[in-house]
């Protein structure tokens, strides 16, 4: 007894599989497009936040008191300035 499916049955099964794959492909394509739009929006938001973060009183209308309260880097003292004056 031969259990091999008829060619018409195989073709039908392959067509059903192909239809399923096309549906999956369409859904994934749409999801990918949605993710890309979301990523683009987030990149713009991050860029805007970085611009705001990097502003200080020298490049904006922000008052100097609004600048970070970071101390300027220490200047190294020259060795000859530590010698007693004669």
PDB file of N, CA, C and O in Angstrom:
ATOM      1  N   UNK A   1       0.822  -1.172   0.000  1.00  0.00           N
ATOM      2  CA  UNK A   1       0.000   0.000   0.000  1.00  0.00           C
ATOM      3  C   UNK A   1       0.874   1.245   0.000  1.00  0.00           C
ATOM      4  O   UNK A   1       1.694   1.443   0.896  1.00  0.00           O
ATOM      5  N   UNK A   2       0.697   2.038  -0.965  1.00  0.00           N
ATOM      6  CA  UNK A   2       1.473   3.264  -1.136  1.00  0.00           C
ATOM      7  C   UNK A   2       0.779   4.410  -0.400  1.00  0.00           C
ATOM      8  O   UNK A   2      -0.388   4.697  -0.669  1.00  0.00           O
ATOM      9  N   UNK A   3       1.496   5.081   0.542  1.00  0.00           N
ATOM     10  CA  UNK A   3       0.936   6.170   1.332  1.00  0.00           C
ATOM     11  C   UNK A   3       1.368   7.546   0.803  1.00  0.00           C
ATOM     12  O   UNK A   3       1.147   8.554   1.474  1.00  0.00           O
ATOM     13  N   UNK A   4       1.962   7.601  -0.355  1.00  0.00           N
ATOM     14  CA  UNK A   4       2.405   8.865  -0.927  1.00  0.00           C
ATOM     15  C   UNK A   4       1.198   9.690  -1.341  1.00  0.00           C
ATOM     16  O   UNK A   4       0.336   9.204  -2.073  1.00  0.00           O
ATOM     17  N   UNK A   5       1.125  10.975  -0.865  1.00  0.00           N
ATOM     18  CA  UNK A   5      -0.014  11.808  -1.245  1.00  0.00           C
ATOM     19  C   UNK A   5       0.030  12.120  -2.736  1.00  0.00           C
ATOM     20  O   UNK A   5       1.088  12.114  -3.366  1.00  0.00           O
ATOM     21  N   UNK A   6      -1.106  12.382  -3.255  1.00  0.00           N
ATOM     22  CA  UNK A   6      -1.204  12.720  -4.674  1.00  0.00           C
ATOM     23  C   UNK A   6      -0.585  14.095  -4.896  1.00  0.00           C
ATOM     24  O   UNK A   6      -0.584  14.935  -3.996  1.00  0.00           O
ATOM     25  N   UNK A   7      -0.056  14.324  -6.104  1.00  0.00           N
ATOM     26  CA  UNK A   7       0.545  15.631  -6.400  1.00  0.00           C
ATOM     27  C   UNK A   7      -0.419  16.785  -6.148  1.00  0.00           C
ATOM     28  O   UNK A   7       0.006  17.845  -5.689  1.00  0.00           O
ATOM     29  N   UNK A   8      -1.693  16.607  -6.434  1.00  0.00           N
ATOM     30  CA  UNK A   8      -2.659  17.683  -6.217  1.00  0.00           C
ATOM     31  C   UNK A   8      -2.766  18.017  -4.726  1.00  0.00           C
ATOM     32  O   UNK A   8      -2.909  19.185  -4.366  1.00  0.00           O
ATOM     33  N   UNK A   9      -2.699  17.000  -3.856  1.00  0.00           N
ATOM     34  CA  UNK A   9      -2.748  17.232  -2.414  1.00  0.00           C
ATOM     35  C   UNK A   9      -1.497  17.985  -1.940  1.00  0.00           C
ATOM     36  O   UNK A   9      -1.588  18.897  -1.118  1.00  0.00           O
ATOM     37  N   UNK A  10      -0.337  17.594  -2.466  1.00  0.00           N
ATOM     38  CA  UNK A  10       0.911  18.274  -2.112  1.00  0.00           C
ATOM     39  C   UNK A  10       0.876  19.734  -2.549  1.00  0.00           C
ATOM     40  O   UNK A  10       1.270  20.625  -1.796  1.00  0.00           O
ATOM     41  N   UNK A  11       0.408  19.970  -3.752  1.00  0.00           N
ATOM     42  CA  UNK A  11       0.328  21.343  -4.268  1.00  0.00           C
ATOM     43  C   UNK A  11      -0.629  22.173  -3.407  1.00  0.00           C
ATOM     44  O   UNK A  11      -0.334  23.327  -3.098  1.00  0.00           O
ATOM     45  N   UNK A  12      -1.759  21.602  -3.023  1.00  0.00           N
ATOM     46  CA  UNK A  12      -2.703  22.308  -2.160  1.00  0.00           C
ATOM     47  C   UNK A  12      -2.103  22.662  -0.807  1.00  0.00           C
ATOM     48  O   UNK A  12      -2.293  23.768  -0.301  1.00  0.00           O
ATOM     49  N   UNK A  13      -1.370  21.702  -0.221  1.00  0.00           N
ATOM     50  CA  UNK A  13      -0.732  21.942   1.075  1.00  0.00           C
ATOM     51  C   UNK A  13       0.335  23.024   0.955  1.00  0.00           C
ATOM     52  O   UNK A  13       0.453  23.883   1.829  1.00  0.00           O
ATOM     53  N   UNK A  14       1.107  22.984  -0.117  1.00  0.00           N
ATOM     54  CA  UNK A  14       2.143  23.991  -0.327  1.00  0.00           C
ATOM     55  C   UNK A  14       1.521  25.380  -0.531  1.00  0.00           C
ATOM     56  O   UNK A  14       2.054  26.378  -0.046  1.00  0.00           O
ATOM     57  N   UNK A  15       0.417  25.438  -1.236  1.00  0.00           N
ATOM     58  CA  UNK A  15      -0.254  26.731  -1.448  1.00  0.00           C
ATOM     59  C   UNK A  15      -0.780  27.294  -0.121  1.00  0.00           C
ATOM     60  O   UNK A  15      -0.680  28.496   0.125  1.00  0.00           O
ATOM     61  N   UNK A  16      -1.331  26.441   0.719  1.00  0.00           N
ATOM     62  CA  UNK A  16      -1.808  26.889   2.031  1.00  0.00           C
ATOM     63  C   UNK A  16      -0.636  27.399   2.873  1.00  0.00           C
ATOM     64  O   UNK A  16      -0.732  28.435   3.530  1.00  0.00           O
ATOM     65  N   UNK A  17       0.458  26.660   2.841  1.00  0.00           N
ATOM     66  CA  UNK A  17       1.659  27.095   3.570  1.00  0.00           C
ATOM     67  C   UNK A  17       2.159  28.439   3.044  1.00  0.00           C
ATOM     68  O   UNK A  17       2.535  29.317   3.821  1.00  0.00           O
ATOM     69  N   UNK A  18       2.161  28.593   1.727  1.00  0.00           N
ATOM     70  CA  UNK A  18       2.610  29.838   1.113  1.00  0.00           C
ATOM     71  C   UNK A  18       1.703  31.002   1.521  1.00  0.00           C
ATOM     72  O   UNK A  18       2.195  32.092   1.814  1.00  0.00           O
ATOM     73  N   UNK A  19       0.401  30.784   1.541  1.00  0.00           N
ATOM     74  CA  UNK A  19      -0.534  31.828   1.969  1.00  0.00           C
ATOM     75  C   UNK A  19      -0.270  32.236   3.418  1.00  0.00           C
ATOM     76  O   UNK A  19      -0.281  33.422   3.750  1.00  0.00           O
ATOM     77  N   UNK A  20      -0.035  31.242   4.274  1.00  0.00           N
ATOM     78  CA  UNK A  20       0.265  31.527   5.680  1.00  0.00           C
ATOM     79  C   UNK A  20       1.548  32.340   5.797  1.00  0.00           C
ATOM     80  O   UNK A  20       1.611  33.304   6.560  1.00  0.00           O
ATOM     81  N   UNK A  21       2.568  31.949   5.040  1.00  0.00           N
ATOM     82  CA  UNK A  21       3.836  32.672   5.074  1.00  0.00           C
ATOM     83  C   UNK A  21       3.677  34.103   4.571  1.00  0.00           C
ATOM     84  O   UNK A  21       4.290  35.021   5.116  1.00  0.00           O
ATOM     85  N   UNK A  22       2.869  34.301   3.549  1.00  0.00           N
ATOM     86  CA  UNK A  22       2.636  35.661   3.034  1.00  0.00           C
ATOM     87  C   UNK A  22       1.927  36.527   4.072  1.00  0.00           C
ATOM     88  O   UNK A  22       2.247  37.706   4.228  1.00  0.00           O
ATOM     89  N   UNK A  23       0.956  35.933   4.784  1.00  0.00           N
ATOM     90  CA  UNK A  23       0.259  36.674   5.839  1.00  0.00           C
ATOM     91  C   UNK A  23       1.231  37.053   6.959  1.00  0.00           C
ATOM     92  O   UNK A  23       1.225  38.181   7.450  1.00  0.00           O
ATOM     93  N   UNK A  24       2.061  36.091   7.348  1.00  0.00           N
ATOM     94  CA  UNK A  24       3.059  36.361   8.388  1.00  0.00           C
ATOM     95  C   UNK A  24       4.025  37.455   7.932  1.00  0.00           C
ATOM     96  O   UNK A  24       4.376  38.342   8.710  1.00  0.00           O
ATOM     97  N   UNK A  25       4.452  37.389   6.675  1.00  0.00           N
ATOM     98  CA  UNK A  25       5.373  38.377   6.128  1.00  0.00           C
ATOM     99  C   UNK A  25       4.744  39.771   6.157  1.00  0.00           C
ATOM    100  O   UNK A  25       5.412  40.739   6.519  1.00  0.00           O
ATOM    101  N   UNK A  26       3.490  39.881   5.785  1.00  0.00           N
ATOM    102  CA  UNK A  26       2.800  41.171   5.785  1.00  0.00           C
ATOM    103  C   UNK A  26       2.708  41.728   7.204  1.00  0.00           C
ATOM    104  O   UNK A  26       2.945  42.915   7.428  1.00  0.00           O
ATOM    105  N   UNK A  27       2.363  40.869   8.157  1.00  0.00           N
ATOM    106  CA  UNK A  27       2.251  41.304   9.552  1.00  0.00           C
ATOM    107  C   UNK A  27       3.606  41.771  10.081  1.00  0.00           C
ATOM    108  O   UNK A  27       3.688  42.794  10.760  1.00  0.00           O
ATOM    109  N   UNK A  28       4.662  41.027   9.775  1.00  0.00           N
ATOM    110  CA  UNK A  28       5.994  41.402  10.233  1.00  0.00           C
ATOM    111  C   UNK A  28       6.465  42.690   9.568  1.00  0.00           C
ATOM    112  O   UNK A  28       7.120  43.511  10.210  1.00  0.00           O
ATOM    113  N   UNK A  29       6.146  42.876   8.308  1.00  0.00           N
ATOM    114  CA  UNK A  29       6.515  44.105   7.605  1.00  0.00           C
ATOM    115  C   UNK A  29       5.840  45.307   8.266  1.00  0.00           C
ATOM    116  O   UNK A  29       6.475  46.341   8.474  1.00  0.00           O
ATOM    117  N   UNK A  30       4.563  45.172   8.594  1.00  0.00           N
ATOM    118  CA  UNK A  30       3.840  46.270   9.237  1.00  0.00           C
ATOM    119  C   UNK A  30       4.406  46.546  10.633  1.00  0.00           C
ATOM    120  O   UNK A  30       4.562  47.703  11.023  1.00  0.00           O
ATOM    121  N   UNK A  31       4.709  45.496  11.373  1.00  0.00           N
ATOM    122  CA  UNK A  31       5.294  45.674  12.702  1.00  0.00           C
ATOM    123  C   UNK A  31       6.649  46.361  12.610  1.00  0.00           C
ATOM    124  O   UNK A  31       6.968  47.230  13.422  1.00  0.00           O
ATOM    125  N   UNK A  32       7.440  45.972  11.624  1.00  0.00           N
ATOM    126  CA  UNK A  32       8.752  46.581  11.420  1.00  0.00           C
ATOM    127  C   UNK A  32       8.609  48.067  11.109  1.00  0.00           C
ATOM    128  O   UNK A  32       9.361  48.885  11.639  1.00  0.00           O
ATOM    129  N   UNK A  33       7.654  48.421  10.258  1.00  0.00           N
ATOM    130  CA  UNK A  33       7.438  49.829   9.914  1.00  0.00           C
ATOM    131  C   UNK A  33       7.037  50.625  11.155  1.00  0.00           C
ATOM    132  O   UNK A  33       7.487  51.756  11.341  1.00  0.00           O
ATOM    133  N   UNK A  34       6.203  50.043  11.993  1.00  0.00           N
ATOM    134  CA  UNK A  34       5.787  50.703  13.227  1.00  0.00           C
ATOM    135  C   UNK A  34       6.989  50.916  14.147  1.00  0.00           C
ATOM    136  O   UNK A  34       7.142  51.986  14.736  1.00  0.00           O
ATOM    137  N   UNK A  35       7.836  49.900  14.268  1.00  0.00           N
ATOM    138  CA  UNK A  35       9.027  50.009  15.117  1.00  0.00           C
ATOM    139  C   UNK A  35       9.977  51.078  14.583  1.00  0.00           C
ATOM    140  O   UNK A  35      10.554  51.834  15.365  1.00  0.00           O
ATOM    141  N   UNK A  36      10.144  51.149  13.276  1.00  0.00           N
ATOM    142  CA  UNK A  36      11.029  52.163  12.689  1.00  0.00           C
ATOM    143  C   UNK A  36      10.523  53.574  12.968  1.00  0.00           C
ATOM    144  O   UNK A  36      11.311  54.467  13.278  1.00  0.00           O
ATOM    145  N   UNK A  37       9.211  53.776  12.858  1.00  0.00           N
ATOM    146  CA  UNK A  37       8.645  55.095  13.162  1.00  0.00           C
ATOM    147  C   UNK A  37       8.866  55.438  14.627  1.00  0.00           C
ATOM    148  O   UNK A  37       9.215  56.570  14.963  1.00  0.00           O
ATOM    149  N   UNK A  38       8.659  54.449  15.501  1.00  0.00           N
ATOM    150  CA  UNK A  38       8.893  54.677  16.928  1.00  0.00           C
ATOM    151  C   UNK A  38      10.344  55.005  17.224  1.00  0.00           C
ATOM    152  O   UNK A  38      10.628  55.893  18.028  1.00  0.00           O
ATOM    153  N   UNK A  39      11.262  54.300  16.585  1.00  0.00           N
ATOM    154  CA  UNK A  39      12.690  54.560  16.778  1.00  0.00           C
ATOM    155  C   UNK A  39      13.060  55.959  16.303  1.00  0.00           C
ATOM    156  O   UNK A  39      13.831  56.656  16.963  1.00  0.00           O
ATOM    157  N   UNK A  40      12.520  56.368  15.174  1.00  0.00           N
ATOM    158  CA  UNK A  40      12.816  57.706  14.653  1.00  0.00           C
ATOM    159  C   UNK A  40      12.320  58.775  15.622  1.00  0.00           C
ATOM    160  O   UNK A  40      13.015  59.761  15.869  1.00  0.00           O
ATOM    161  N   UNK A  41      11.131  58.584  16.167  1.00  0.00           N
ATOM    162  CA  UNK A  41      10.587  59.549  17.124  1.00  0.00           C
ATOM    163  C   UNK A  41      11.454  59.607  18.378  1.00  0.00           C
ATOM    164  O   UNK A  41      11.713  60.692  18.901  1.00  0.00           O
ATOM    165  N   UNK A  42      11.903  58.456  18.864  1.00  0.00           N
ATOM    166  CA  UNK A  42      12.747  58.433  20.061  1.00  0.00           C
ATOM    167  C   UNK A  42      14.108  59.075  19.801  1.00  0.00           C
ATOM    168  O   UNK A  42      14.647  59.760  20.670  1.00  0.00           O
ATOM    169  N   UNK A  43      14.659  58.857  18.617  1.00  0.00           N
ATOM    170  CA  UNK A  43      15.942  59.489  18.281  1.00  0.00           C
ATOM    171  C   UNK A  43      15.810  61.004  18.280  1.00  0.00           C
ATOM    172  O   UNK A  43      16.702  61.704  18.760  1.00  0.00           O
ATOM    173  N   UNK A  44      14.700  61.521  17.741  1.00  0.00           N
ATOM    174  CA  UNK A  44      14.480  62.968  17.738  1.00  0.00           C
ATOM    175  C   UNK A  44      14.344  63.490  19.159  1.00  0.00           C
ATOM    176  O   UNK A  44      14.882  64.549  19.486  1.00  0.00           O
ATOM    177  N   UNK A  45      13.636  62.764  19.999  1.00  0.00           N
ATOM    178  CA  UNK A  45      13.442  63.190  21.378  1.00  0.00           C
ATOM    179  C   UNK A  45      14.771  63.221  22.127  1.00  0.00           C
ATOM    180  O   UNK A  45      15.053  64.174  22.853  1.00  0.00           O
ATOM    181  N   UNK A  46      15.590  62.180  21.952  1.00  0.00           N
ATOM    182  CA  UNK A  46      16.894  62.130  22.608  1.00  0.00           C
ATOM    183  C   UNK A  46      17.776  63.277  22.125  1.00  0.00           C
ATOM    184  O   UNK A  46      18.461  63.911  22.927  1.00  0.00           O
ATOM    185  N   UNK A  47      17.763  63.547  20.816  1.00  0.00           N
ATOM    186  CA  UNK A  47      18.577  64.641  20.285  1.00  0.00           C
ATOM    187  C   UNK A  47      18.152  65.972  20.904  1.00  0.00           C
ATOM    188  O   UNK A  47      19.002  66.784  21.271  1.00  0.00           O
ATOM    189  N   UNK A  48      16.850  66.198  21.021  1.00  0.00           N
ATOM    190  CA  UNK A  48      16.364  67.431  21.634  1.00  0.00           C
ATOM    191  C   UNK A  48      16.759  67.537  23.096  1.00  0.00           C
ATOM    192  O   UNK A  48      17.150  68.608  23.562  1.00  0.00           O
ATOM    193  N   UNK A  49      16.659  66.429  23.822  1.00  0.00           N
ATOM    194  CA  UNK A  49      17.054  66.440  25.234  1.00  0.00           C
ATOM    195  C   UNK A  49      18.547  66.681  25.393  1.00  0.00           C
ATOM    196  O   UNK A  49      18.966  67.381  26.316  1.00  0.00           O
ATOM    197  N   UNK A  50      19.358  66.108  24.501  1.00  0.00           N
ATOM    198  CA  UNK A  50      20.803  66.336  24.568  1.00  0.00           C
ATOM    199  C   UNK A  50      21.142  67.790  24.272  1.00  0.00           C
ATOM    200  O   UNK A  50      22.027  68.365  24.905  1.00  0.00           O
ATOM    201  N   UNK A  51      20.435  68.390  23.306  1.00  0.00           N
ATOM    202  CA  UNK A  51      20.664  69.813  23.020  1.00  0.00           C
ATOM    203  C   UNK A  51      20.347  70.653  24.252  1.00  0.00           C
ATOM    204  O   UNK A  51      21.104  71.557  24.605  1.00  0.00           O
ATOM    205  N   UNK A  52      19.226  70.352  24.905  1.00  0.00           N
ATOM    206  CA  UNK A  52      18.857  71.107  26.105  1.00  0.00           C
ATOM    207  C   UNK A  52      19.862  70.891  27.225  1.00  0.00           C
ATOM    208  O   UNK A  52      20.210  71.830  27.940  1.00  0.00           O
ATOM    209  N   UNK A  53      20.320  69.678  27.376  1.00  0.00           N
ATOM    210  CA  UNK A  53      21.260  69.348  28.438  1.00  0.00           C
ATOM    211  C   UNK A  53      22.592  70.058  28.240  1.00  0.00           C
ATOM    212  O   UNK A  53      23.226  70.463  29.214  1.00  0.00           O
ATOM    213  N   UNK A  54      23.023  70.215  26.999  1.00  0.00           N
ATOM    214  CA  UNK A  54      24.332  70.789  26.708  1.00  0.00           C
ATOM    215  C   UNK A  54      24.331  72.316  26.661  1.00  0.00           C
ATOM    216  O   UNK A  54      25.385  72.919  26.458  1.00  0.00           O
ATOM    217  N   UNK A  55      23.187  72.949  26.842  1.00  0.00           N
ATOM    218  CA  UNK A  55      23.153  74.408  26.818  1.00  0.00           C
ATOM    219  C   UNK A  55      23.667  74.967  28.129  1.00  0.00           C
ATOM    220  O   UNK A  55      23.497  74.373  29.194  1.00  0.00           O
ATOM    221  N   UNK A  56      24.301  76.127  28.023  1.00  0.00           N
ATOM    222  CA  UNK A  56      24.696  76.862  29.217  1.00  0.00           C
ATOM    223  C   UNK A  56      24.514  78.348  28.931  1.00  0.00           C
ATOM    224  O   UNK A  56      23.992  78.713  27.877  1.00  0.00           O
ATOM    225  N   UNK A  57      24.928  79.189  29.834  1.00  0.00           N
ATOM    226  CA  UNK A  57      24.665  80.610  29.681  1.00  0.00           C
ATOM    227  C   UNK A  57      25.406  81.224  28.499  1.00  0.00           C
ATOM    228  O   UNK A  57      25.007  82.282  28.012  1.00  0.00           O
ATOM    229  N   UNK A  58      26.466  80.591  28.030  1.00  0.00           N
ATOM    230  CA  UNK A  58      27.213  81.175  26.918  1.00  0.00           C
ATOM    231  C   UNK A  58      26.560  80.912  25.565  1.00  0.00           C
ATOM    232  O   UNK A  58      26.857  81.616  24.600  1.00  0.00           O
ATOM    233  N   UNK A  59      25.679  79.918  25.470  1.00  0.00           N
ATOM    234  CA  UNK A  59      25.058  79.630  24.173  1.00  0.00           C
ATOM    235  C   UNK A  59      23.531  79.612  24.245  1.00  0.00           C
ATOM    236  O   UNK A  59      22.880  78.992  23.404  1.00  0.00           O
ATOM    237  N   UNK A  60      22.962  80.280  25.232  1.00  0.00           N
ATOM    238  CA  UNK A  60      21.509  80.345  25.318  1.00  0.00           C
ATOM    239  C   UNK A  60      21.113  81.574  26.119  1.00  0.00           C
ATOM    240  O   UNK A  60      21.969  82.337  26.566  1.00  0.00           O
ATOM    241  N   UNK A  61      19.830  81.758  26.294  1.00  0.00           N
ATOM    242  CA  UNK A  61      19.363  82.889  27.087  1.00  0.00           C
ATOM    243  C   UNK A  61      19.281  82.534  28.565  1.00  0.00           C
ATOM    244  O   UNK A  61      18.690  83.269  29.356  1.00  0.00           O
ATOM    245  N   UNK A  62      19.857  81.440  28.919  1.00  0.00           N
ATOM    246  CA  UNK A  62      19.850  80.950  30.295  1.00  0.00           C
ATOM    247  C   UNK A  62      20.767  81.828  31.155  1.00  0.00           C
ATOM    248  O   UNK A  62      21.869  82.162  30.718  1.00  0.00           O
ATOM    249  N   UNK A  63      20.344  82.207  32.358  1.00  0.00           N
ATOM    250  CA  UNK A  63      21.215  83.034  33.198  1.00  0.00           C
ATOM    251  C   UNK A  63      22.396  82.215  33.727  1.00  0.00           C
ATOM    252  O   UNK A  63      22.301  80.995  33.864  1.00  0.00           O
ATOM    253  N   UNK A  64      23.517  82.899  34.024  1.00  0.00           N
ATOM    254  CA  UNK A  64      24.691  82.177  34.519  1.00  0.00           C
ATOM    255  C   UNK A  64      24.407  81.375  35.783  1.00  0.00           C
ATOM    256  O   UNK A  64      25.035  80.341  36.011  1.00  0.00           O
ATOM    257  N   UNK A  65      23.471  81.837  36.608  1.00  0.00           N
ATOM    258  CA  UNK A  65      23.173  81.102  37.831  1.00  0.00           C
ATOM    259  C   UNK A  65      22.537  79.750  37.525  1.00  0.00           C
ATOM    260  O   UNK A  65      22.494  78.876  38.392  1.00  0.00           O
ATOM    261  N   UNK A  66      22.043  79.569  36.302  1.00  0.00           N
ATOM    262  CA  UNK A  66      21.442  78.300  35.930  1.00  0.00           C
ATOM    263  C   UNK A  66      22.444  77.288  35.432  1.00  0.00           C
ATOM    264  O   UNK A  66      22.099  76.128  35.206  1.00  0.00           O
ATOM    265  N   UNK A  67      23.695  77.715  35.256  1.00  0.00           N
ATOM    266  CA  UNK A  67      24.733  76.777  34.825  1.00  0.00           C
ATOM    267  C   UNK A  67      24.996  75.768  35.932  1.00  0.00           C
ATOM    268  O   UNK A  67      24.654  75.991  37.093  1.00  0.00           O
ATOM    269  N   UNK A  68      25.601  74.672  35.557  1.00  0.00           N
ATOM    270  CA  UNK A  68      25.966  73.671  36.557  1.00  0.00           C
ATOM    271  C   UNK A  68      26.906  74.288  37.579  1.00  0.00           C
ATOM    272  O   UNK A  68      27.673  75.199  37.263  1.00  0.00           O
ATOM    273  N   UNK A  69      26.843  73.804  38.762  1.00  0.00           N
ATOM    274  CA  UNK A  69      27.702  74.321  39.823  1.00  0.00           C
ATOM    275  C   UNK A  69      28.992  73.525  39.911  1.00  0.00           C
ATOM    276  O   UNK A  69      29.485  73.238  41.002  1.00  0.00           O
ATOM    277  N   UNK A  70      29.523  73.177  38.770  1.00  0.00           N
ATOM    278  CA  UNK A  70      30.777  72.446  38.737  1.00  0.00           C
ATOM    279  C   UNK A  70      31.921  73.413  39.001  1.00  0.00           C
ATOM    280  O   UNK A  70      31.929  74.539  38.503  1.00  0.00           O
ATOM    281  N   UNK A  71      32.876  72.963  39.786  1.00  0.00           N
ATOM    282  CA  UNK A  71      34.049  73.778  40.032  1.00  0.00           C
ATOM    283  C   UNK A  71      34.950  73.692  38.805  1.00  0.00           C
ATOM    284  O   UNK A  71      35.056  72.639  38.177  1.00  0.00           O
ATOM    285  N   UNK A  72      35.592  74.797  38.473  1.00  0.00           N
ATOM    286  CA  UNK A  72      36.537  74.725  37.353  1.00  0.00           C
ATOM    287  C   UNK A  72      37.703  73.816  37.733  1.00  0.00           C
ATOM    288  O   UNK A  72      38.020  73.674  38.914  1.00  0.00           O
ATOM    289  N   UNK A  73      38.328  73.214  36.758  1.00  0.00           N
ATOM    290  CA  UNK A  73      39.444  72.322  37.088  1.00  0.00           C
ATOM    291  C   UNK A  73      40.567  73.095  37.780  1.00  0.00           C
ATOM    292  O   UNK A  73      40.833  74.250  37.446  1.00  0.00           O
ATOM    293  N   UNK A  74      41.212  72.457  38.732  1.00  0.00           N
ATOM    294  CA  UNK A  74      42.305  73.098  39.455  1.00  0.00           C
ATOM    295  C   UNK A  74      43.466  73.332  38.507  1.00  0.00           C
ATOM    296  O   UNK A  74      43.817  72.489  37.683  1.00  0.00           O
ATOM    297  N   UNK A  75      44.044  74.511  38.660  1.00  0.00           N
ATOM    298  CA  UNK A  75      45.244  74.802  37.878  1.00  0.00           C
ATOM    299  C   UNK A  75      46.441  74.300  38.655  1.00  0.00           C
ATOM    300  O   UNK A  75      46.546  74.500  39.865  1.00  0.00           O
ATOM    301  N   UNK A  76      47.313  73.666  37.964  1.00  0.00           N
ATOM    302  CA  UNK A  76      48.513  73.153  38.634  1.00  0.00           C
ATOM    303  C   UNK A  76      49.440  74.317  38.950  1.00  0.00           C
ATOM    304  O   UNK A  76      49.684  75.190  38.117  1.00  0.00           O
ATOM    305  N   UNK A  77      49.932  74.303  40.138  1.00  0.00           N
ATOM    306  CA  UNK A  77      50.868  75.354  40.535  1.00  0.00           C
ATOM    307  C   UNK A  77      52.239  75.017  39.985  1.00  0.00           C
ATOM    308  O   UNK A  77      52.662  73.861  39.978  1.00  0.00           O
ATOM    309  N   UNK A  78      52.898  76.014  39.541  1.00  0.00           N
ATOM    310  CA  UNK A  78      54.264  75.825  39.040  1.00  0.00           C
ATOM    311  C   UNK A  78      55.197  75.643  40.226  1.00  0.00           C
ATOM    312  O   UNK A  78      55.005  76.266  41.271  1.00  0.00           O
ATOM    313  N   UNK A  79      56.183  74.815  40.074  1.00  0.00           N
ATOM    314  CA  UNK A  79      57.070  74.514  41.191  1.00  0.00           C
ATOM    315  C   UNK A  79      57.808  75.752  41.668  1.00  0.00           C
ATOM    316  O   UNK A  79      58.105  75.866  42.857  1.00  0.00           O
ATOM    317  N   UNK A  80      58.117  76.700  40.753  1.00  0.00           N
ATOM    318  CA  UNK A  80      58.878  77.877  41.171  1.00  0.00           C
ATOM    319  C   UNK A  80      58.012  78.861  41.954  1.00  0.00           C
ATOM    320  O   UNK A  80      58.535  79.740  42.638  1.00  0.00           O
ATOM    321  N   UNK A  81      56.693  78.716  41.857  1.00  0.00           N
ATOM    322  CA  UNK A  81      55.826  79.612  42.627  1.00  0.00           C
ATOM    323  C   UNK A  81      55.745  79.180  44.084  1.00  0.00           C
ATOM    324  O   UNK A  81      55.278  79.942  44.930  1.00  0.00           O
ATOM    325  N   UNK A  82      56.182  78.001  44.376  1.00  0.00           N
ATOM    326  CA  UNK A  82      56.160  77.527  45.754  1.00  0.00           C
ATOM    327  C   UNK A  82      57.449  77.900  46.493  1.00  0.00           C
ATOM    328  O   UNK A  82      57.544  77.727  47.708  1.00  0.00           O
ATOM    329  N   UNK A  83      58.441  78.415  45.754  1.00  0.00           N
ATOM    330  CA  UNK A  83      59.709  78.828  46.396  1.00  0.00           C
ATOM    331  C   UNK A  83      59.489  80.129  47.161  1.00  0.00           C
ATOM    332  O   UNK A  83      58.718  80.983  46.724  1.00  0.00           O
ATOM    333  N   UNK A  84      60.156  80.282  48.290  1.00  0.00           N
ATOM    334  CA  UNK A  84      60.038  81.557  49.026  1.00  0.00           C
ATOM    335  C   UNK A  84      60.640  82.690  48.210  1.00  0.00           C
ATOM    336  O   UNK A  84      61.640  82.510  47.515  1.00  0.00           O
ATOM    337  N   UNK A  85      60.027  83.843  48.303  1.00  0.00           N
ATOM    338  CA  UNK A  85      60.523  85.013  47.548  1.00  0.00           C
ATOM    339  C   UNK A  85      61.677  85.638  48.316  1.00  0.00           C
ATOM    340  O   UNK A  85      61.629  85.762  49.540  1.00  0.00           O
ATOM    341  N   UNK A  86      62.688  86.019  47.600  1.00  0.00           N
ATOM    342  CA  UNK A  86      63.855  86.620  48.244  1.00  0.00           C
ATOM    343  C   UNK A  86      63.822  88.128  48.172  1.00  0.00           C
ATOM    344  O   UNK A  86      64.734  88.790  48.669  1.00  0.00           O
TER     345      UNK A  86
END
